[in-house]
Amino acid sequence: MSRIFTLLVLAFFLSVPLWLTDQYYLHTLVVCGIFMLAAMSLNLLLGYTGQLSLGHVAFFGIGAYVSALTSLGFSVSIFGYQITLEPWPPVIGVVLGGAVAGLCGYLIGKLAFRVRGAYFVIVTVSFAEVIRLIALNWIELTNGPLALPGIPPLTLGFEPIGYATLWSKGANYYVVLTFIVITYIIIKRLIDSPYGRAMIALRENEILATSVGISVTRYLVLAAVFAGTIAGVSGTLYAHYIQIIDPMIFMFLNTVTMVIMVITGGKGTLAGPVVGGLIFGIAPVILRNYVGPEVQWILYGALMILIVFVLPEGIVPAIERWFSRATAKSAKLAMEPGKGARS
């Protein structure tokens, strides 16, 4: 039943560009999908290891800048040495952006996971602020507040068969959807593996997990590397889709958006960031059609508070619990004498 439902959901999303003719709404879905991908990466830390990172947008921005600079090319002087890079294909930029963000996840994980609680949050926020200041002030490389314009869109293909440049919103929609599906499968395989069970054990009871031989730093750093890589890839998709980035990409609101998607959807669940991302990615656009800008954010915040208050564990766990109760009740009725036949 679960597999059939998953296939039906996937078929629905595959059909969206076929019947959604409004390009603005399709654009909204593309951007929503990109941040949904970033929220899925944050869920690895917040949901499966219990570590709240409020600087997760740093990995998103690192991926965006690395991919943009790789695709545009640059010439910069470092300690008297002139380093020049000719423009590379955008696909290589996506790979490098994810790799550099994953490397930063490893380095920050090694440093930040030596502390816990509020100290860990401070380290992650400080890291994001440092990266933002670098992007803002290293004008020779990043163009500072003037932004990096003219980022080429993604180009797919191979030499023998030719290349296709993704100019349309529909094409970008399918690329983002593909990355979401692949990321979903990777995270599921990771969580179902011994590594994932070790992460969950650390989340539930770190002292007990340590007592049975689970290395805290090893598994938390592993989660940080995966989370950083996925967030970096989502940043590369954003850069090549929007085709212009500036240091505002590191603003704290982007991290808050990811956290909201994870918590309201259901942290520690595979589908939680997807459901939360859909609701809080599309809600502002829908509200814009009915109320003014001031009321929009009030209703947006009220919706978030309502979900957290009524469904403290998130939307997906509440649905799963309701479905389990309904299934158990149906099975119980079927087992009672005469009940199954009358129903």
Salt bridges, closest charged atoms under 4 A:
GLU129 OE2 - ARG132 NH2 2.72
ASP192 OD2 - LYS188 NZ 3.24
GLU204 OE2 - ARG203 NH2 2.67
GLU206 OE1 - ARG116 NE 3.18
GLU313 OE1 - ARG321 NH1 3.06
